[in-house]
Amino acid sequence: YIFDTGNRDIRSEGMSYGMMIAVQMNKKSHFDAVWNWAKTNMQYQGTEWDGYFAWQCNARGRKTGTSPASDGEEYLATALLLAAHRWGNGTGIYNYEAEANRILNTMLHKQDMNGGVVNGVTNMFDGTQKEVVFVPYFSSAAHTDPSYHLPAFYELESLFDYFGPQDLLLIEDPPGVVRARRDCVCAGETSARCDVSAHDDGRVRDGATRGGPGDRYGHRDDAR
């Protein structure tokens, strides 16, 4: 696993980034090891969260986070698709394409799978605003994080035909919505983006900050 030395835990964010680095460096054994740990310990099974990944675990594999974080699923799915195209598909959890499609389908259709919003759990993409949500859970699904917007990933997944026509209606129109909104959430002096913005037009959500004096500095997540 990828260990967060600052917080002394394991996060879907770090695990998915590790997989993305491994596939780009052609390190299949490393990729498979990280994916095996994430799949075994972090993916929810048999609850309303089924198919999502806990954002946080301890080193023993116990889930300590109580929800997913949308960036983790985005990177996990895309890393798996890249692995399928680089190495081909294996069997079981190493059928990268099948695993990626399960994650993508869950992200887009969780409410259909659950028969609606169950215990606050929602889709990871807002079908009205056509953008990824901050966390697919109660009010956290009512806003977004600019650093979670990954139009290049959506374009790649569309190119590979992993999104059908109806699915494309649920996400950003590559390269449209998120790229058009960047000016709304950027600090004019530095172009650094805030941590969390509003859904409808990209205006900064009440209480969100760019992390520095005079809104001149971006939140660390913007470095993605």
N, C-alpha and C positions, 0 to 999 in steps of 0.2 A: 504494500500500500504506500501511498504518498502521505507522509506524516507532516502535519502542520506544527512546526517547532514553536511558533509563537503562542498557539492556543493548546498545543499538546493533544490534538485530536486528528481525525481524518474527515475530510469534507468532500462532498460530491464535486465541488468546484476543482479542488486540487487533483482528485482522481481523474476527472475527465480531461483536465489539462495534461496530465501525465500520459494518458492514452493518446491524445492528439500529438504530443511530442514524439512518442514512441513510433506511431505509424509513419510520421514524416521522416523519422530517422531510420526506418526499416528495422526496428527492433521488435520483432514479432514475439519473442519469448517474454520480453518486458511488458508488452501490450497485453498479452494473454494473462499474465500474472495479475496485473492491476485490474483488468476486466473481471477476472474470476473472483477477486476479493470484493469488488463493487457489487457484482451480480449476487454473490452469495450473502453478503452482509448488509448491503444498503438498500436493495430493492424491496419494496413492500410487497407482500403476498397476502391475499385473502382478506383484505380490509377495503374500505372505501378509497384508500390510497393505492390500491393494487396497480402495479406497473410503474409508479413513480419511485424515486429514490430518496431516502432520507438525506438531508443535507449534511448531517453530522453523525459520526460514530466515534466510539472510543477504540483504542487499539485492540481490544478483545472482540471487536465486531458488534458490540451492542449499540443499537440506535439510541442516540441521545438527543438529536434534533427531532422535533415533532411534526415536521412537514418537509416537502422538497424545496429546493431553490431552483428556479427555472433555468438559470444558466447551466447548471450541472447537466440536466437532461438534454439541452441543446448541444453541448459539446460531446456528451456521451454518444448520442445518436449519430452525429456527424463523424466522429472518430470511427465508429463502427462501420459506417458506410464507406469511408476511405479505406478501412482495413479490408472490407470485402472486395474492393476494386484492386487493392494492391496484392493481396495474398490469396484471394478466393475464399470461399466459405468452407468451414469444417462442419462438424456435427455438434449437436447439443448446443451449449451456450456459445460455442465457437462458430455457429452459423451466424456470422456477423450481420448479414443482411436481414435475416429474420428477427434478430434481437433489436436491430435499429428500427425496423418497421413497427415492432411492438411498442417501442418507446414513442415514436412519432405518432402512432395511432392513439396512444394513451394521452399524449399532450393535446391532441386536437379534439378527441372525442370522449374524454373522461365522463362528461355529464351524460352522454348517450349510454355509455357502459353502465353507469350507476343508476340510470333512470331519473336523472335530474341532479340537482345539487344536494348531496347527502353529507350531513354533518359539516357543511361549509366547504366541501371540496369541489373545485371547479375545473374547467379546462385550463390549460396553460396559455392558450391564445384567446384573446377577446375577439369574438367573431364580429362585433360591431365596429370596434376601433381597429381591428386587424393588426394587433400587435401583442407581443408577449407580455404577460402579467408579471408583477413582482413575485408574488407567491400565490399559487392557485388555492386560496383559502380565505373565505369570508372577505373582509374589507381589503385585505392585501391583494386581492384580485381586481381591485378597482383603480389601481395605479400601476405604474411600470418603473423600470430602472433602465435609463438609456444605455448603460453598459451591457444590458442583456440583448440589445437589438443587434442581430447578426445577419444582415441582408445577404452577405456573400454565402453564408451557409444555406439560406433558403433558396438562393439561385442554384447552388450546386445540387441540392436535393430535388429541385424542380427539373434540372437538366438530366438527372439520373432517373426521372419519372417516378420518384417515390411519393410525390404529392399528386393526387388526382385532381381533376378540375374543381370538384367541390371543396377539397382541402385547400386549394389555392385561394378560395374565397375567404378562408378563415385566418389567413396570415397576410403579412405585408406584401403589397404588390411589388415584387423586385423590379427595379431598385427604388420604389416609390416612397411609401409613407415615412419610414424612419429617416431616410436621407433628406427628405423635404423638411423634416421637423428639427434637424440638428441646429439650425440657427436659433430656434425658439428656446433651446435649453443650454446654449453655450454662453459663457461669459464673454462679453464683447472684447475685452482687453487681451485675453489669453486663449480664447476658444475652448477653454476647459468646460466640461459638462458637469451638471449637477448630478447628485446621486439618484434622486427619484423625481419623476416629472408627472404631470397630470396626463390623463388619457386623451382628452378630446382634441386638443390642438397643440400639445407639447409644452404649454406654459408650465413653469415650475410649480409644483404642488406646494400648498401652504405648509410651512415648517421644513421644507427641504432646503438644504444649503449646499454651496459649492465647497465648503470646507475651509475657507480662508477669509481674511479681512477684505471687505468690499466685494465679495463674490468674485475675486480675481483668480482663485485657485480651484481646480477641479477635485472632486472626490477621488480617492485612490482607485476605486473600481473603474474609473474612466480610462485607466491605463490599459485595460483589455484591448 
